[in-house]
Amino acid sequence: MTPFGSAMRELRQRKGITQRALAQAIGVTPAYLSALEHGHRGRPTFELLQRIAGYFNIIWDEADDLFRLADTSDPKVVIDTAGLPPEYTLLANQLSKRISTLTPEMVEEINRLLESPQ
């Protein structure tokens, strides 16, 4: 599941809306919405994000959060290290090979390092 999929499911459940009802309201199939929530689909389009925000009547900060989560929820990431020092390519490859074995604490620490100001 992606961060966006998790947030969508939480929002939908908090509002008491079924996948089927939401899918119909925003013009997608229930199968697509399920795949989106489970991280089996890539990032939703800006248009779809607008329909979701409009359906739930969310504005400003909550909508910004949803859009930001969508932007960082592509389940198939490609990291281009061409032109960077070898250490960067090594890091990208090591992360690719070991990401499924990282503990939640390790992931939190890596995220904390990447989110801190430089």
Backbone as CSV, one residue per row, in Angstrom:
resi,resn,N_x,N_y,N_z,CA_x,CA_y,CA_z,C_x,C_y,C_z
1,MET,0.850,-1.175,0.000,0.000,0.000,0.000,0.897,1.240,0.000
2,THR,0.476,2.229,-0.724,1.232,3.477,-0.798,0.715,4.456,0.260
3,PRO,1.483,5.500,0.555,0.979,6.513,1.493,-0.347,7.115,1.020
4,PHE,-0.465,7.350,-0.287,-1.714,7.892,-0.816,-2.858,6.890,-0.650
5,GLY,-2.611,5.632,-0.976,-3.641,4.603,-0.841,-4.127,4.473,0.590
6,SER,-3.210,4.515,1.517,-3.560,4.444,2.934,-4.409,5.641,3.353
7,ALA,-4.008,6.828,2.909,-4.758,8.043,3.254,-6.147,8.016,2.628
8,MET,-6.245,7.537,1.382,-7.542,7.437,0.714,-8.473,6.498,1.466
9,ARG,-7.955,5.347,1.822,-8.773,4.367,2.539,-9.241,4.948,3.872
10,GLU,-8.321,5.585,4.594,-8.671,6.176,5.890,-9.741,7.253,5.728
11,LEU,-9.582,8.125,4.738,-10.550,9.187,4.485,-11.910,8.598,4.116
12,ARG,-11.898,7.618,3.241,-13.134,6.993,2.804,-13.855,6.311,3.964
13,GLN,-13.102,5.593,4.785,-13.707,4.902,5.927,-14.184,5.883,6.989
14,ARG,-13.427,6.941,7.213,-13.817,7.958,8.190,-15.145,8.614,7.799
15,LYS,-15.353,8.768,6.497,-16.585,9.387,6.003,-17.699,8.356,5.795
16,GLY,-17.382,7.067,6.008,-18.391,6.020,5.862,-18.801,5.754,4.423
17,ILE,-17.860,5.882,3.492,-18.132,5.708,2.069,-17.519,4.390,1.593
18,THR,-18.275,3.618,0.836,-17.744,2.376,0.266,-16.893,2.691,-0.955
19,GLN,-16.042,1.743,-1.314,-15.245,1.909,-2.528,-16.159,2.064,-3.739
20,ARG,-17.205,1.249,-3.782,-18.126,1.284,-4.911,-18.777,2.670,-5.055
21,ALA,-19.241,3.223,-3.947,-19.897,4.536,-3.986,-18.925,5.633,-4.408
22,LEU,-17.706,5.593,-3.861,-16.713,6.602,-4.230,-16.329,6.464,-5.691
23,ALA,-16.093,5.243,-6.131,-15.708,5.002,-7.518,-16.761,5.548,-8.474
24,GLN,-18.010,5.266,-8.184,-19.089,5.747,-9.043,-19.133,7.276,-9.048
25,ALA,-18.955,7.881,-7.895,-19.042,9.338,-7.786,-17.908,10.059,-8.513
26,ILE,-16.721,9.459,-8.555,-15.578,10.142,-9.180,-15.276,9.621,-10.583
27,GLY,-16.095,8.676,-11.059,-15.971,8.228,-12.445,-14.890,7.223,-12.739
28,VAL,-14.605,6.337,-11.776,-13.667,5.247,-12.013,-14.351,3.942,-11.626
29,THR,-13.739,2.828,-11.958,-14.317,1.544,-11.573,-13.920,1.212,-10.134
30,PRO,-14.730,0.407,-9.445,-14.330,-0.035,-8.105,-12.999,-0.789,-8.124
31,ALA,-12.747,-1.540,-9.190,-11.482,-2.284,-9.300,-10.296,-1.323,-9.360
32,TYR,-10.444,-0.243,-10.129,-9.367,0.742,-10.219,-9.128,1.399,-8.860
33,LEU,-10.210,1.778,-8.187,-10.070,2.430,-6.884,-9.407,1.489,-5.877
34,SER,-9.795,0.218,-5.907,-9.173,-0.775,-5.024,-7.680,-0.892,-5.321
35,ALA,-7.339,-0.973,-6.611,-5.922,-1.073,-6.998,-5.153,0.173,-6.577
36,LEU,-5.778,1.326,-6.677,-5.146,2.582,-6.257,-4.897,2.566,-4.751
37,GLU,-5.887,2.131,-3.982,-5.722,2.075,-2.527,-4.662,1.064,-2.112
38,HIS,-4.536,-0.024,-2.854,-3.567,-1.068,-2.498,-2.183,-0.848,-3.089
39,GLY,-2.016,0.232,-3.858,-0.699,0.527,-4.414,-0.365,-0.255,-5.658
40,HIS,-1.371,-0.816,-6.325,-1.133,-1.562,-7.554,-1.267,-0.682,-8.786
41,ARG,-1.588,0.571,-8.593,-1.662,1.553,-9.671,-0.723,2.692,-9.338
42,GLY,-0.242,3.349,-10.365,0.657,4.478,-10.160,-0.088,5.679,-9.611
43,ARG,0.589,6.772,-9.628,0.045,8.028,-9.136,-1.242,8.401,-9.849
44,PRO,-2.245,8.857,-9.127,-3.468,9.324,-9.794,-3.209,10.644,-10.509
45,THR,-4.009,10.922,-11.509,-3.855,12.177,-12.252,-4.316,13.348,-11.395
46,PHE,-3.888,14.536,-11.786,-4.307,15.752,-11.091,-5.827,15.888,-11.157
47,GLU,-6.393,15.568,-12.313,-7.848,15.652,-12.487,-8.571,14.720,-11.506
48,LEU,-8.074,13.502,-11.366,-8.704,12.567,-10.431,-8.559,13.061,-8.992
49,LEU,-7.407,13.607,-8.661,-7.215,14.155,-7.321,-8.204,15.285,-7.043
50,GLN,-8.448,16.108,-8.044,-9.415,17.189,-7.880,-10.826,16.634,-7.657
51,ARG,-11.172,15.572,-8.385,-12.501,14.969,-8.201,-12.640,14.369,-6.810
52,ILE,-11.566,13.745,-6.320,-11.592,13.163,-4.975,-11.749,14.256,-3.926
53,ALA,-10.939,15.304,-4.037,-11.013,16.418,-3.081,-12.398,17.057,-3.124
54,GLY,-12.942,17.215,-4.323,-14.272,17.801,-4.460,-15.349,16.916,-3.861
55,TYR,-15.234,15.614,-4.081,-16.230,14.687,-3.542,-16.272,14.755,-2.015
56,PHE,-15.092,14.763,-1.413,-15.026,14.798,0.048,-15.104,16.221,0.601
57,ASN,-15.171,17.203,-0.300,-15.263,18.589,0.100,-14.110,18.997,1.026
58,ILE,-12.901,18.572,0.629,-11.720,18.937,1.416,-11.003,20.086,0.711
59,ILE,-10.512,20.995,1.486,-9.845,22.167,0.933,-8.541,22.444,1.668
60,TRP,-7.790,23.339,1.130,-6.555,23.864,1.692,-5.598,22.805,2.184
61,ASP,-5.301,22.799,3.471,-4.243,21.946,4.007,-4.510,20.469,3.770
62,GLU,-5.740,20.039,4.006,-6.049,18.620,3.830,-5.906,18.223,2.354
63,ALA,-6.354,19.078,1.453,-6.204,18.804,0.016,-4.724,18.815,-0.368
64,ASP,-3.962,19.776,0.146,-2.523,19.825,-0.130,-1.832,18.546,0.341
65,ASP,-2.212,18.080,1.523,-1.639,16.840,2.049,-1.941,15.660,1.133
66,LEU,-3.186,15.583,0.665,-3.583,14.492,-0.219,-2.802,14.550,-1.533
67,PHE,-2.644,15.743,-2.093,-1.896,15.910,-3.342,-0.420,15.565,-3.134
68,ARG,0.142,15.978,-1.996,1.549,15.672,-1.703,1.747,14.161,-1.559
69,LEU,0.819,13.501,-0.875,0.918,12.051,-0.731,0.845,11.354,-2.082
70,ALA,-0.033,11.837,-2.946,-0.145,11.247,-4.281,1.159,11.404,-5.049
71,ASP,1.789,12.561,-4.885,3.038,12.843,-5.593,4.178,11.943,-5.140
72,THR,4.106,11.450,-3.916,5.185,10.605,-3.383,4.752,9.154,-3.222
73,SER,3.774,8.720,-4.018,3.236,7.371,-3.852,3.355,6.497,-5.094
74,ASP,4.287,6.790,-5.962,4.483,5.926,-7.124,5.134,4.633,-6.642
75,PRO,4.455,3.472,-6.795,5.015,2.228,-6.266,6.183,1.667,-7.078
76,LYS,6.431,2.199,-8.281,7.529,1.724,-9.123,8.460,2.893,-9.409
77,VAL,9.415,3.076,-8.538,10.301,4.226,-8.598,11.548,3.897,-9.417
78,VAL,11.975,4.841,-10.235,13.224,4.726,-10.984,14.129,5.851,-10.508
79,ILE,15.350,5.493,-10.139,16.304,6.501,-9.679,17.415,6.613,-10.717
80,ASP,17.526,7.770,-11.328,18.536,8.014,-12.350,19.772,8.604,-11.687
81,THR,20.844,7.816,-11.655,22.082,8.300,-11.043,23.144,8.623,-12.091
82,ALA,22.748,8.668,-13.338,23.704,8.999,-14.409,24.309,10.371,-14.126
83,GLY,25.625,10.427,-14.213,26.321,11.693,-14.014,26.634,12.005,-12.559
84,LEU,26.160,11.171,-11.646,26.462,11.387,-10.225,27.672,10.547,-9.829
85,PRO,28.301,10.862,-8.714,29.432,10.059,-8.248,29.014,8.604,-7.990
86,PRO,29.962,7.664,-8.062,29.666,6.244,-7.900,28.949,5.906,-6.588
87,GLU,29.221,6.665,-5.538,28.600,6.392,-4.240,27.075,6.522,-4.304
88,TYR,26.596,7.421,-5.157,25.154,7.631,-5.300,24.503,6.417,-5.970
89,THR,25.177,5.895,-6.996,24.669,4.695,-7.677,24.690,3.511,-6.728
90,LEU,25.738,3.390,-5.943,25.826,2.320,-4.957,24.670,2.410,-3.964
91,LEU,24.416,3.595,-3.455,23.319,3.789,-2.507,21.982,3.383,-3.116
92,ALA,21.709,3.842,-4.342,20.441,3.526,-5.000,20.285,2.022,-5.191
93,ASN,21.354,1.351,-5.576,21.284,-0.095,-5.786,21.138,-0.865,-4.484
94,GLN,21.846,-0.439,-3.457,21.716,-1.111,-2.163,20.304,-0.949,-1.610
95,LEU,19.756,0.225,-1.724,18.403,0.462,-1.253,17.410,-0.403,-2.034
96,SER,17.598,-0.484,-3.346,16.720,-1.295,-4.182,16.732,-2.764,-3.753
97,LYS,17.904,-3.274,-3.430,18.032,-4.690,-3.057,17.564,-4.971,-1.633
98,ARG,17.679,-4.005,-0.739,17.424,-4.275,0.678,16.152,-3.635,1.232
99,ILE,15.418,-2.885,0.445,14.297,-2.123,0.988,13.271,-3.016,1.679
100,SER,13.045,-4.202,1.151,12.037,-5.078,1.755,12.496,-5.676,3.083
101,THR,13.774,-5.564,3.402,14.276,-6.133,4.651,14.488,-5.082,5.742
102,LEU,14.258,-3.811,5.399,14.449,-2.748,6.386,13.348,-2.796,7.439
103,THR,13.715,-2.534,8.664,12.726,-2.476,9.733,11.984,-1.145,9.659
104,PRO,10.794,-1.065,10.237,10.084,0.217,10.257,10.920,1.332,10.890
105,GLU,11.706,1.005,11.887,12.550,2.005,12.536,13.621,2.522,11.578
106,MET,14.197,1.625,10.784,15.212,2.033,9.815,14.593,2.942,8.752
107,VAL,13.401,2.593,8.294,12.709,3.403,7.290,12.408,4.790,7.859
108,GLU,11.948,4.841,9.100,11.682,6.140,9.740,12.947,6.988,9.807
109,GLU,14.055,6.365,10.176,15.316,7.102,10.294,15.781,7.618,8.931
110,ILE,15.685,6.805,7.901,16.072,7.235,6.556,15.177,8.389,6.118
111,ASN,13.875,8.249,6.327,12.947,9.336,5.968,13.255,10.617,6.732
112,ARG,13.579,10.476,8.012,13.922,11.646,8.833,15.170,12.342,8.261
113,LEU,16.169,11.561,7.867,17.382,12.137,7.284,17.083,12.843,5.970
114,LEU,16.247,12.223,5.135,15.945,12.800,3.822,15.047,14.024,3.909
115,GLU,14.227,14.117,4.938,13.324,15.245,5.092,13.952,16.425,5.830
116,SER,15.086,16.210,6.460,15.703,17.307,7.220,16.314,18.319,6.269
117,PRO,16.313,19.596,6.676,16.935,20.621,5.820,18.418,20.361,5.679
118,GLN,18.934,20.701,4.527,20.358,20.420,4.274,21.252,21.512,4.756
